[in-house]
Each structure stands twice: as C-alpha cells, then as structure tokens.
C-alpha cells in the first residue's frame, strides 16, 4: 500500500477532460514537433487554470484507438468533459485561449446538483 503523502489529492468526484487527438505518422495527418509542443503547452496551461476541479487527460488515437472510437472519434481532435462516466460537454477541435477554463468550469457547475437546506 502506498503512503498517502505520495498520492494526489483529488476531489471525490473529480471531472475529466479527455482530449482526443488524431494519429500522427505515415499516411495520416502530419503534425510537426512544434505543433505537438504547442498542443502540450496549451493543455498544461489549461490544467493549471483548472486546478483539481477537472483533470486533463490526453488520449492519442494511435496509442488508444479503442478509447477514441468509443467517444465517436471521427472528429478528432475533440474535447469531452466527463464526470462519473457521464458526458457533460463536447467540442470538436482544439479550443483556444483562456476562456476555455472558464467555459469548462461553468459546464461542470451547471451539472453539479445544488444541495437543499435539509441536506
């Protein structure tokens, strides 16, 4: 068993943002190392903005084709926001800029049930 000091602290119902990316390689969409670096930096920055509320997971079609296919991977790249296995929001293409974090957090808030006074 692992000591709790090394385990990440996540909310009980952490949401996930799956970033479904197309296969890169021979006979497929060509992406330069610069493009790949820019995408990775965009996703790292987005994770910092989202904090522990939403975990950003990059899913490459070449490495995990079954996962991409399970989410209707015909339109990759795509963003899919999930919580407890339920899809809350989806967008085709890679989002741009800082408003994306605010949009994702608002979608998560919209899907969060509000506790009533008796709870």
C-alpha positions in Angstrom: 0.0 0.0 0.0 1.2 3.5 -0.8 1.7 6.2 1.8 -0.9 8.9 1.4 1.8 11.5 1.1 2.6 10.5 -2.5 -1.0 10.1 -3.7 -2.5 13.1 -5.5 -5.4 14.8 -3.6 -8.4 14.9 -5.9 -12.0 15.9 -5.2 -14.3 12.9 -4.5 -16.0 13.4 -7.9 -13.2 14.9 -10.0 -14.2 15.6 -13.6 -12.1 14.6 -16.5 -11.5 16.4 -19.8 -10.5 13.9 -22.4 -8.5 15.5 -25.2 -8.9 13.1 -28.2 -6.0 13.6 -30.6 -5.6 12.2 -34.1 -2.9 9.7 -35.0 0.3 11.2 -36.1 2.5 9.3 -38.5 2.9 7.9 -42.0 -0.2 8.2 -44.1 -2.1 10.2 -41.5 -2.4 13.9 -40.5 1.1 15.3 -40.3 1.9 17.3 -37.3 5.3 19.0 -36.7 7.1 18.7 -33.4 6.4 22.4 -33.0 2.6 21.8 -33.3 2.9 18.9 -30.8 4.8 21.1 -28.4 2.3 23.9 -28.7 -0.6 21.5 -28.0 1.2 20.1 -25.0 1.8 23.6 -23.6 -1.8 24.6 -24.2 -3.0 21.5 -22.3 -0.5 22.1 -19.5 -1.6 25.7 -19.1 -5.3 24.6 -19.2 -4.6 22.1 -16.4 -3.0 24.8 -14.2 -6.1 27.0 -14.8 -8.5 24.2 -13.9 -6.6 23.1 -10.8 -8.0 20.0 -9.2 -11.6 20.6 -10.4 -11.0 18.9 -13.8 -8.2 16.6 -14.7 -7.0 17.0 -18.3 -6.1 13.6 -20.0 -4.6 13.5 -23.5 -5.7 10.4 -25.5 -3.9 9.8 -28.7 -5.8 7.9 -31.4 -2.6 6.0 -32.4 -1.9 4.7 -28.8 -5.5 4.2 -27.6 -7.7 3.8 -30.7 -10.5 1.9 -28.8 -10.9 4.9 -26.4 -11.1 7.4 -29.2 -13.5 5.2 -31.1 -15.7 4.8 -28.0 -16.2 8.5 -27.9 -17.1 8.7 -31.6 -13.6 9.6 -32.7 -14.4 10.5 -36.3 -14.0 14.2 -35.4 -10.6 14.3 -33.7 -9.3 16.4 -32.2 -12.1 16.8 -29.7 -12.6 17.7 -26.1 -15.0 15.6 -24.0 -15.8 16.7 -20.4 -16.9 13.8 -18.2 -17.9 13.3 -14.5 -18.7 10.0 -13.0 -18.7 8.4 -16.5 -21.4 10.9 -17.8 -20.6 13.2 -20.7 -21.2 16.8 -19.7 -19.9 18.7 -22.8 -18.1 18.1 -26.1 -16.3 20.3 -28.6 -14.7 19.3 -31.9 -11.3 20.8 -32.5 -8.9 22.2 -30.0 -10.2 25.2 -28.0 -8.2 28.4 -27.9 -7.3 30.8 -25.2 -8.0 31.4 -21.6 -11.8 31.5 -21.8 -11.7 27.7 -22.2 -11.0 27.1 -18.5 -13.9 29.4 -17.5 -16.2 27.6 -20.0 -15.3 24.1 -18.7 -15.7 25.2 -15.1 -19.1 26.7 -15.9 -20.2 23.4 -17.6 -19.1 21.5 -14.6 -21.0 23.9 -12.3 -24.2 23.6 -14.4 -24.1 19.8 -14.0 -23.5 19.9 -10.2 -26.7 19.4 -8.2 -27.4 22.1 -5.7 -27.8 20.9 -2.1 -31.1 21.8 -0.5 -31.4 23.2 3.1 -32.2 19.8 4.6 -29.1 18.0 3.4 
